[in-house]
Amino acid sequence: MKRRVLGITGIRSEYFLQRPIFQAITDNPDLELSLVVSGAHLSPIHGFTLKDVEADGFHIVGRIDNLIHSDHAADRVKGAADQLRLLAELADQLRPDWLLAPADREEAITMALCGAYLGISTAHYAAGDRVVGNVDDMVRHAVSRLSHLMLTTHEDARQRLIRAGEQEWRVHNVGHSGLDRLRLTPKFDLKELAALLDVPVIRQPYLVVIQHSLSSEIDQSGGQMRTTLEAAVESGMQVFVSYPNSDPGSRQIIDVIEEYRGKPGVFIFQNIPDVPFVNLLRNAAVLVGNSSLGLLEAPYLKLAAINVGRRQTTRHHSANVFFASHDKREIASLIQSVVRDTETQERIRTCENPFGDGHTGERVAKLLASTPINDELLNKDLSY
């Protein structure tokens, strides 16, 4: 009999990372996948990306419209509460063999709470990462405590969980699934990419800008975005900007982004579909902002990433990453260094990739299919 796995996705960026795992589960003859789609996926402001999940053909068993469009921190908690209530009903009704909790957002903590209270084995993907200064960091570690199996993206995260008292046999380094999508996505030249993005022409070198709010700096989000965009535009290169995630502070960021709509050389997108997005990154000179993909996926592409501000500063990273404060001159100087300085370019070209080989989905599926589901797994203990 196939083991039934219930997954959840709540936002574009996280879905594209989980998709290789979902596909590997679907392809595994011993597993059967069902999905709950929630949050920003059902939001027109964020491109109504539910349609992308539907187009991929995964079996959707629930749609939870829990996103509250607000920059007020309490509304994120209220949205999570709505999600938890409906998810608990669905998990109790379906009683799958596994719940899959992704990373560090609301979907992860609600899924893990369901597993803990309903006695359903729960696997936490992207466990053990460290991102000080954002509420997601606390959520991620709480989810691991509530989960029965932890799947990390790199060895440092695995060791951190073991030092924190997790039993070693529960913790597995499977790599980062974002590398799976980079490996599997077909390549397009710049002319084809321009057609996919509906822009007249793409000229190299160009920049990609993705910046999110920080939960401890919500009120500063708009000004921080303006600083980054000013530095990017002053580079004289084409700038491709994607909307932020749905965290509090995102509305401020979107308002600033929209001030640049129509400016020469600036192209703004609510949502960039996965295939053109991966190709946009493949051909970019530098990624600017604070997206985790600059640290976790960009090393695989040998892509420079300028991480602006405190978000991601304590996260495991490679030599492709350059950290900057919210200072226009500092950001602009780093952009010029990445594009023009030969020593900097050599540092990027030779950076190591600590996040796997692009076969993470297969490893996750194998663990879900083979890990014994018994009292030892479900009656969790710590090693100290």
C-alpha positions as CSV (number, residue, x, y, z in Angstrom):
1,M,0.0,0.0,0.0
2,K,1.3,3.5,-0.9
3,R,2.2,5.9,1.9
4,R,0.1,9.0,1.6
5,V,1.9,12.4,2.0
6,L,0.1,15.7,2.6
7,G,2.1,18.8,1.6
8,I,1.2,22.4,1.8
9,T,2.3,25.5,-0.1
10,G,1.5,29.2,0.7
11,I,3.6,31.4,-1.6
12,R,5.3,31.5,-5.0
13,S,8.9,31.3,-3.9
14,E,8.4,28.4,-1.5
15,Y,6.3,26.5,-4.1
16,F,9.0,26.6,-6.7
17,L,11.5,25.2,-4.2
18,Q,9.1,22.5,-3.0
19,R,8.0,21.5,-6.5
20,P,10.9,19.1,-7.2
21,I,10.1,17.4,-4.0
22,F,6.4,17.2,-4.8
23,Q,7.3,15.8,-8.2
24,A,9.7,13.2,-6.8
25,I,7.0,12.1,-4.3
26,T,4.6,11.8,-7.2
27,D,7.1,9.7,-9.2
28,N,7.9,7.3,-6.3
29,P,5.8,4.1,-6.7
30,D,5.5,3.8,-2.9
31,L,4.1,7.3,-2.3
32,E,1.0,9.3,-3.0
33,L,0.9,13.1,-2.8
34,S,-1.9,15.5,-1.9
35,L,-1.5,19.2,-1.6
36,V,-3.1,22.1,0.3
37,V,-2.8,25.4,-1.4
38,S,-3.1,28.5,0.8
39,G,-2.0,32.1,1.5
40,A,-0.5,34.3,-1.2
41,H,-1.3,31.6,-3.9
42,L,-4.9,32.8,-3.7
43,S,-4.1,36.5,-3.8
44,P,-4.5,38.5,-7.0
45,I,-1.9,41.0,-5.7
46,H,0.7,38.2,-5.8
47,G,-0.3,36.9,-9.2
48,F,-2.9,34.3,-8.1
49,T,-0.3,31.6,-8.4
50,L,-2.8,28.9,-7.5
51,K,-3.0,28.5,-11.3
52,D,0.7,27.5,-11.5
53,V,0.1,24.7,-9.0
54,E,-3.0,23.6,-10.9
55,A,-1.1,23.6,-14.2
56,D,1.6,21.3,-12.7
57,G,-1.1,18.7,-12.2
58,F,-0.6,17.9,-8.5
59,H,-3.6,16.6,-6.6
60,I,-5.1,19.5,-4.6
61,V,-7.3,18.5,-1.7
62,G,-7.8,21.8,-0.1
63,R,-7.6,25.6,-0.8
64,I,-7.3,27.8,2.3
65,D,-7.7,31.5,1.7
66,N,-6.1,32.8,4.9
67,L,-3.9,35.7,3.7
68,I,-4.9,39.1,5.3
69,H,-3.5,42.0,3.1
70,S,-2.0,44.2,5.8
71,D,1.3,45.5,7.0
72,H,0.1,45.0,10.6
73,A,2.1,42.2,12.3
74,A,-0.9,40.8,14.2
75,D,-2.7,40.1,10.9
76,R,-0.1,37.6,10.0
77,V,-0.8,35.7,13.2
78,K,-4.6,35.9,12.6
79,G,-4.1,34.5,9.1
80,A,-2.0,31.7,10.5
81,A,-4.8,30.9,13.0
82,D,-7.4,30.7,10.2
83,Q,-5.0,28.4,8.3
84,L,-4.4,26.2,11.3
85,R,-8.1,25.7,12.0
86,L,-8.9,24.6,8.5
87,L,-5.8,22.6,8.0
88,A,-6.4,20.6,11.2
89,E,-9.9,19.7,10.0
90,L,-8.4,18.5,6.7
91,A,-5.5,16.5,8.2
92,D,-7.9,14.9,10.7
93,Q,-10.2,13.9,7.9
94,L,-7.5,12.6,5.6
95,R,-5.2,11.0,8.2
96,P,-2.1,10.7,5.8
97,D,1.0,8.8,6.7
98,W,3.2,11.9,6.5
99,L,2.8,15.6,6.8
100,L,5.5,17.7,5.0
101,A,6.2,21.0,6.7
102,P,8.2,23.5,4.5
103,A,10.9,25.7,6.0
104,D,9.9,28.6,8.2
105,R,6.6,30.3,7.3
106,E,3.0,29.9,8.6
107,E,2.5,26.8,6.6
108,A,5.3,25.1,8.4
109,I,4.2,25.8,11.9
110,T,0.5,25.0,11.3
111,M,1.4,21.7,9.6
112,A,3.8,20.8,12.4
113,L,1.2,21.6,15.0
114,C,-1.3,19.4,13.3
115,G,1.2,16.5,13.2
116,A,2.1,16.9,16.9
117,Y,-1.5,17.0,18.1
118,L,-3.0,14.5,15.7
119,G,-0.1,12.0,16.1
120,I,0.7,12.1,12.4
121,S,4.4,11.6,11.4
122,T,5.8,15.0,10.2
123,A,8.9,15.7,8.2
124,H,10.4,19.2,8.3
125,Y,12.2,20.3,5.1
126,A,14.9,23.0,5.3
127,A,15.3,22.5,9.0
128,G,18.2,23.9,11.0
129,D,19.0,27.0,9.0
130,R,19.9,30.2,11.0
131,V,18.4,33.6,10.0
132,V,18.7,35.9,13.1
133,G,16.5,39.0,13.1
134,N,13.4,37.7,11.5
135,V,10.4,35.8,13.1
136,D,10.9,33.0,10.5
137,D,14.0,31.9,12.3
138,M,12.1,31.2,15.5
139,V,9.3,29.5,13.5
140,R,11.8,27.2,11.8
141,H,13.4,25.9,15.0
142,A,10.0,25.5,16.6
143,V,8.8,23.5,13.7
144,S,11.8,21.2,14.0
145,R,11.0,20.6,17.7
146,L,7.4,19.6,16.7
147,S,8.5,17.3,13.8
148,H,9.6,13.7,13.8
149,L,12.0,13.8,10.8
150,M,14.3,16.7,9.9
151,L,15.6,17.3,6.4
152,T,18.4,19.9,6.1
153,T,19.8,21.7,3.1
154,H,23.4,21.5,4.2
155,E,25.6,19.8,6.7
156,D,26.0,22.8,9.0
157,A,22.3,22.8,9.6
158,R,22.3,19.1,10.4
159,Q,25.0,19.5,13.0
160,R,23.2,22.5,14.5
161,L,20.0,20.4,15.1
162,I,22.1,17.6,16.6
163,R,23.8,20.0,19.0
164,A,20.3,21.3,19.9
165,G,19.4,17.9,21.2
166,E,17.7,16.2,18.2
167,Q,18.4,12.5,17.9
168,E,20.9,12.0,15.1
169,W,18.9,9.3,13.3
170,R,16.1,11.8,12.8
171,V,18.2,14.4,11.0
172,H,19.3,14.0,7.3
173,N,21.2,16.4,5.0
174,V,19.3,16.1,1.7
175,G,20.5,19.3,0.0
176,H,18.6,22.2,-1.3
177,S,15.7,21.5,-3.7
178,G,16.2,24.8,-5.4
179,L,19.1,23.2,-7.1
180,D,16.8,20.6,-8.5
181,R,14.8,23.2,-10.4
182,L,18.0,24.9,-11.6
183,R,19.3,21.6,-13.0
184,L,16.0,20.6,-14.6
185,T,14.8,23.9,-16.1
186,P,15.5,24.1,-19.9
187,K,17.8,26.9,-21.1
188,F,16.7,29.8,-23.3
189,D,18.8,32.4,-25.0
190,L,18.3,36.1,-24.3
191,K,16.0,36.6,-27.3
192,E,13.8,33.8,-26.2
193,L,13.9,35.0,-22.6
194,A,12.8,38.5,-23.7
195,A,9.8,37.1,-25.5
196,L,8.9,35.0,-22.4
197,L,9.0,38.1,-20.2
198,D,7.4,40.3,-22.8
199,V,10.2,42.9,-22.8
200,P,11.7,44.4,-26.0
201,V,15.3,43.3,-25.5
202,I,17.6,42.1,-22.7
203,R,21.0,43.6,-22.6
204,Q,23.9,42.1,-20.5
205,P,25.0,42.9,-17.9
206,Y,21.7,43.3,-16.0
207,L,20.5,43.2,-12.4
208,V,17.7,41.3,-10.7
209,V,16.3,42.8,-7.6
210,I,14.2,40.9,-5.0
211,Q,13.8,42.4,-1.5
212,H,11.6,41.4,1.3
213,S,10.6,43.0,4.6
214,L,12.2,42.0,7.9
215,S,9.8,41.4,10.8
216,S,11.9,43.5,13.2
217,E,12.1,46.4,10.7
218,I,8.6,46.5,9.2
219,D,8.2,50.3,9.4
220,Q,11.5,50.8,7.5
221,S,10.6,48.5,4.6
222,G,9.7,51.1,2.1
223,G,12.7,53.3,2.6
224,Q,15.0,50.3,2.5
225,M,13.5,49.3,-0.9
226,R,14.0,52.8,-2.2
227,T,17.6,52.8,-1.3
228,T,18.2,49.5,-3.1
229,L,16.4,50.5,-6.2
230,E,18.2,53.9,-6.4
231,A,21.5,52.1,-6.3
232,A,20.4,49.6,-8.9
233,V,19.0,52.2,-11.3
234,E,22.1,54.4,-11.0
235,S,24.2,51.5,-12.3
236,G,23.0,52.2,-15.8
237,M,22.1,48.6,-16.3
238,Q,18.7,47.1,-17.0
239,V,16.9,46.2,-13.7
240,F,14.4,43.4,-13.4
241,V,12.3,43.7,-10.2
242,S,10.0,41.1,-8.7
243,Y,7.4,41.8,-6.0
244,P,8.2,40.7,-2.5
245,N,6.6,38.0,-0.5
246,S,3.4,38.6,1.5
247,D,5.0,39.4,4.9
248,P,4.0,42.6,6.8
249,G,5.9,45.5,5.2
250,S,5.4,44.1,1.7
251,R,2.8,46.8,0.8
252,Q,5.3,49.5,1.5
253,I,7.8,47.7,-0.7
254,I,5.3,47.3,-3.5
255,D,4.4,51.0,-3.3
256,V,8.0,52.0,-3.8
257,I,8.5,49.5,-6.6
258,E,5.5,50.9,-8.5
259,E,7.1,54.4,-8.4
260,Y,9.7,53.0,-10.8
261,R,7.2,51.5,-13.2
262,G,7.7,53.0,-16.7
263,K,11.3,54.3,-16.0
264,P,13.7,53.4,-18.8
265,G,15.5,50.1,-18.3
266,V,13.3,49.1,-15.3
267,F,11.0,46.1,-15.7
268,I,8.6,45.2,-12.9
269,F,6.8,41.9,-12.3
270,Q,4.2,40.8,-9.8
271,N,5.2,37.2,-10.5
272,I,7.8,35.7,-12.9
273,P,6.9,32.2,-14.0
274,D,9.5,29.6,-13.0
275,V,11.1,28.8,-16.4
276,P,11.8,32.5,-17.4
277,F,12.8,33.3,-13.8
278,V,15.5,30.6,-13.7
279,N,16.8,31.8,-17.0
280,L,16.8,35.4,-15.9
281,L,19.0,34.3,-13.0
282,R,21.3,32.2,-15.2
283,N,22.2,35.2,-17.3
284,A,22.2,37.9,-14.7
285,A,25.3,39.8,-13.5
286,V,24.1,40.1,-9.9
287,L,21.1,39.5,-7.7
288,V,20.5,42.5,-5.4
289,G,18.2,42.5,-2.3
290,N,17.8,39.9,0.5
291,S,16.2,36.8,-1.0
292,S,17.5,33.5,0.3
293,L,18.1,32.3,-3.2
294,G,21.1,34.5,-3.3
295,L,22.7,32.4,-0.6
296,L,21.2,29.0,-1.3
297,E,20.8,28.7,-5.0
298,A,23.0,31.3,-6.6
299,P,26.3,29.5,-5.8
300,Y,25.2,26.7,-8.1
301,L,24.9,29.3,-10.9
302,K,28.1,31.1,-9.9
303,L,25.8,34.2,-9.6
304,A,26.9,37.1,-7.4
305,A,24.5,38.2,-4.7
306,I,24.5,41.5,-2.9
307,N,22.5,40.9,0.3
308,V,21.2,44.2,1.6
309,G,20.5,44.7,5.3
310,R,20.2,42.2,8.2
311,R,18.1,39.6,6.6
312,Q,20.1,36.4,5.9
313,T,23.3,37.8,7.5
314,T,23.8,34.8,9.8
315,R,22.8,32.2,7.3
316,H,25.2,29.7,5.9
317,H,26.6,31.0,2.5
318,S,29.3,30.8,0.0
319,A,31.8,33.3,-1.5
320,N,29.4,34.5,-4.1
321,V,27.6,36.6,-1.4
322,F,28.5,40.2,-0.5
323,F,26.8,41.9,2.4
324,A,25.8,45.6,2.4
325,S,24.0,47.9,4.8
326,H,21.1,50.0,3.6
327,D,23.4,52.6,2.1
328,K,23.1,53.6,-1.6
329,R,26.8,54.3,-2.1
330,E,27.8,50.9,-0.5
331,I,25.4,49.0,-2.6
332,A,26.4,50.8,-5.8
333,S,30.1,50.3,-5.1
334,L,29.5,46.5,-4.7
335,I,27.5,46.4,-8.0
336,Q,30.4,48.0,-9.8
337,S,32.9,45.7,-8.2
338,V,30.9,42.6,-9.1
339,V,30.6,43.7,-12.8
340,R,34.0,45.2,-13.4
341,D,36.6,43.9,-10.9
342,T,38.4,40.8,-12.1
343,E,39.4,39.6,-8.6
344,T,35.8,39.8,-7.5
345,Q,34.6,37.9,-10.6
346,E,37.2,35.2,-9.9
347,R,35.9,34.9,-6.3
348,I,32.4,34.3,-7.7
349,R,33.5,31.9,-10.4
350,T,35.4,29.7,-7.9
351,C,32.8,29.8,-5.1
352,E,31.9,26.5,-3.6
353,N,28.3,25.1,-3.5
354,P,27.5,23.6,-0.1
355,F,23.9,22.9,-0.9
356,G,23.9,19.6,-2.8
357,D,23.8,18.2,-6.3
358,G,20.3,18.9,-7.6
359,H,18.8,15.6,-6.6
360,T,17.2,16.6,-3.3
361,G,13.6,15.6,-4.3
362,E,14.7,12.0,-4.8
363,R,16.3,11.9,-1.4
364,V,13.3,13.3,0.4
365,A,10.9,10.9,-1.4
366,K,13.2,7.9,-0.5
367,L,13.2,8.9,3.2
368,L,9.4,9.3,3.3
369,A,9.0,5.9,1.6
370,S,11.5,4.0,3.7
371,T,11.6,5.5,7.2
372,P,9.7,3.2,9.6
373,I,6.6,4.8,11.0
374,N,6.4,3.3,14.5
375,D,6.4,4.3,18.2
376,E,10.0,5.2,18.1
377,L,9.4,7.7,15.4
378,L,6.2,9.2,16.9
379,N,7.2,9.2,20.6
380,K,9.8,11.9,20.2
381,D,12.7,12.3,22.7
382,L,15.7,14.5,22.8
383,S,19.3,13.3,23.1
384,Y,20.1,15.2,26.3
